[in-house]
C-alpha cells in the first residue's frame, strides 16, 4: 500500500475571522506541518485572495494553495454560465497575485454538473470534492459519482471505518482526542480539516456530553434537510450549529497525535498538485 499522504486544509473565507486571527491559526497549522515535515494543500476562496494576498503568498512559500470556489456557496445552485464565471473569477484572482492554482474543492463538497469540463477550461488539473459517504449531508441529495473528464484528476476524500466516515478532523473530534487512533485505517492517503476547527467554537470537551453532542448533530441535519443553511457563509442560520466538541486546543492535539502516528509508519507527505502531476507523468 502507498505511504504517500495528502493533508488538506479548508481555509474557506478569510472574512469569517479577522486577518490577525487567520494568521494566528494558520501559523499554528504551519508550525505543526513543519514539525512533521508536511507539505499541505490549503483550499481558499477566491474573494479572499486579493484582499489577503499577504497571507496567501505566505502560505504558498512552503505549501500548495488551491481554490475553494469564489464565494463559498453551493455551486450546484448556479446556472452553467454563472458556474463558468465563478470558476474563471477564482482562477483570475490567483493569477493576479502571481500564485499558481492547479486544484479545486467545491464548497460543502457539492459537485455541480459540468464541473470537470469547466475546471479543465480554466487551467486546473485536479478536483478534490468527492467523498463516498452518506455522512456527508449532501450525499443524501447528490449521490457520489466519479468525475470523468480528460485532463482533470480526481483526488477523493478518504473514508474509514465500516460506516465510511469521512477521514476528517470533524469525524476524529467526535471519536475523542485520543480514542480516535483505534479507528484509523492502516494507510492514511488523504486527511482534511478546517481552519476554524482550531478555534474554540463551543464548550470544552469535558463539559460536552455525548447526549448533548447527539442532539446537536440531529438538529444540524434537520436544518440541512429543511434548507436552514446559509451557503454564503457556510454556517447554519439557526442556533443549532456544528458541534463544538473538541475544537480549539483539543483539535490541535488530535492533529498533532495523528501526524505523530503517521510519522511512525514512514508516511511521506505530498501536496495534491504533486500527487496529480505524478499521475500525469509517472516516473
N, C-alpha and C positions, 0 to 999 in steps of 0.2 A: 504494500500500500504506500501511496505517496506520503512523504513527510513535509510537503510544502503546505503552507497555510496562509490564507489572506485574512487579515484583521482589518475590518472596515468600521468607520465611524460616520454616523449620520449627524452632521452638524445642523442640518435643517436651515432655518432662517436665523441669521445672527441677531436680527432685530428682537427675537424673543427674550434676549438678555441685553444688558448694555455691553458695549465693546470691552470694557475692563473685565467684566465677569466672563465673557467668552475667552478673552486672553488668559485669564487665570485658569479656567477649566481646561483650555487647550494645552497650557503649559504642564498641567498635571498629567494629561494623557501623553504628551510628548516625552516627559521625563520617564514615565512607565515604559514607553516604547524604547527609549534609549537604553534603559537598564537591561532589557531583554533582547535587544537587537532587532526590534520590529520596525519594518518599513511599512506603514499602514496606508490605507486609502481613505480620504476624507471626502464625503459627499456633501456638497454645499450648494445652496440655492443661488441662482444667477443674480437675483436682485441684491444680494449681499456683497457681490464681488467688487463692484466699482466703489461702493461706499466704504468697504472694509478691506481694500486691496492690500493694506499692510499686513493684516492677519493672514490673508490668502497666500501672499508671497512668502511669508514666514513659514507657514506650513509646508509650502511647495519646496522649500530648500532641502528637506530631508524625506518628504513623503509625497505620495501622489494626491493631487486634488482632482476630484471628479464632480460631475453635475448631478443635482438633485431637483431638476425642474427649475423654473424661474421663480414662481410664487409659492411653492409648496402646496399646490392644490391638486384636487382629483383630476388627473388628465383624461380620464375616461368620460368626463362630462363635457370635454371640449369638442367642437366640430373639427373636421380634418384640417381646415385652413388655420384654425386657432391653434391646433396642436403643432402644426408646422411653424407657426410664428413663435410659439413658446420655446420650442427646441432651438430655433435659429437665434432668438434673443439670448438664450442661455449660453450657447457656444460663442456668440459675439462678445458677451461680457468677459469671458475668459481671454479671448483673443485681444481685447482692448488693453488688458493689463499684462499681456505677454506671457501668460501661463498656459501650457498645453493641457488640453482636456480631452481625454480619449474615452472616458466611461460615463455611464448614466445609470441612475437608480430612480425609479418612479416614486414620488411621494406616496406614502401609505401603501406602497407595493401594489398599487392598482395599475395594471398594464392595459393601455388602450389599444385598439386595433391599429394596424399600420405603423406601430412604433418603430419596429426594426427598420423598415424602409426609410422612415424619416431620419432616424439616427444615422443611417448609412449616408444619406444625402448631406449630412452636416458634419462629417468627418469623425464620427465616433467609431470605435472598433469593438466595443463590448457593452452589454447591458447586464446589470445585476439587480433585477427586480423580482425574479421568480422565486417562490418558495412553495413547495408541495405540502402544505399543511392546512388543515381545517381550523387550526387555532389562530391563524391569521384571519381576522374577521372578513376581509374582502374575499377570501376564498369561498365563503358561503354564497356569494353572489357571482363572483367571477372565477370560474374553475381554472385550475392550473393547466396551462398549455405552453409547450416549449416554443420558443421563438425560432423561426426557420427563415432567416434572411441571409443571403450571401454577404459576407463582409462583417457581420455582427456576431460575435461570440457571446454565448450566454454563460454567466458565472452565477449559478443559482445559490441561494442562501441554504446552507446545510440544515437538515433536521436531525433530531436524535430522540432516543427512547422509542418504545413501541407506539407511543402516542403521536410520534412525529412532531414534537415541539420544535419550533424554530430555534436554532442554536444562537441565541441572542442573550444579551445581559438581562433583558426583561424576563426571560424564562429562568435563567440562573438565579435571579433575585428571588423568585417565588420558591425555589428549592432550598434557599438558605445560603448564608455566607460561607459555609464550609461543607455542608452536606452535598452540595451540587456535584462535587468531584466524583461521587459514587455513581453518577449517572452519565458522565461524559463518554462520548464514543471513543473507540480505540484510536481513531485518527480525526483530528480537527482540521478540516480543509478550509472552512470559512466560518468565522465568528464575527458578529457585528453588535454594536451598541450605539446609543445616542449620547451626545454630549450632555444633554440636560439631565441624564441619569446620575451624573457626578455631582449634581446639586441636590441638597436635601429637599425633597418635594413633599414630605409628609412626616408622620410621627416616626421616631426612631424604631428600628425593627423590634426591639424588646417590648415596645408598647403596642405593637400592631398584631392583633390576634389573627389566627388562621380563619376564624369565623368572620371577623371584620374584613379580612382580605377577600374572602369568597364573596361576601355581599358587594364589596366594591367592584369586583370583576363582573358579577352578574349585572349590576346596574350599568356598567360601562358597555357591555354587549347589548343590553336592551336599548341604550341610547344610540348605539351604532345602527341597530336594525330599525329603529324608529326615525333615523335620519337626524338626530340631535348632535351633529358633528360639524364643526366649523373647519372646512377643508382649507381655508385660507390660513388659519393659524395652526392647524393640525391638532387642535385640542377640543374636547367635548364642550358643548355650550351649557351643560347642566353641571351642578356641583359634583356629580359622580365622575371623578377624574380618574386617570390612570393611577394604579396603586402606588403609594409612597413607600411600600415595603423595601427595605434595604437599598435606598438611594443614598446619595452623598458619600460619606466615608465608607459605608458598608459596600456600596457599588465599587468603589476604588479597591477595596480589599478583595472583592470577588475577581476583578480583572487581574489584580496582582497574583492571586493564587492560581488562576487559570494559566497565566503566562509562565509561572514557575513550574506548573505541572507539565506544560508543553516543552519547556526547556529540558526537562529530564528525558524526553522522548527523542531529542535531537531534531525537533521541528525547525525547518528553515522558512523564514517569512519572506513573502514576495508581495508586491503590490498587485492589484488586479490587472493593471496595464502590463506589468511584466509577465504575468501568467498568460494573458491573452496573446501577447507578442510571441511567447514561446510556443503557443499552439499554432500560430500562423506560420512561424518559421522555426520548426523543430530542429534541434541540434543534430 
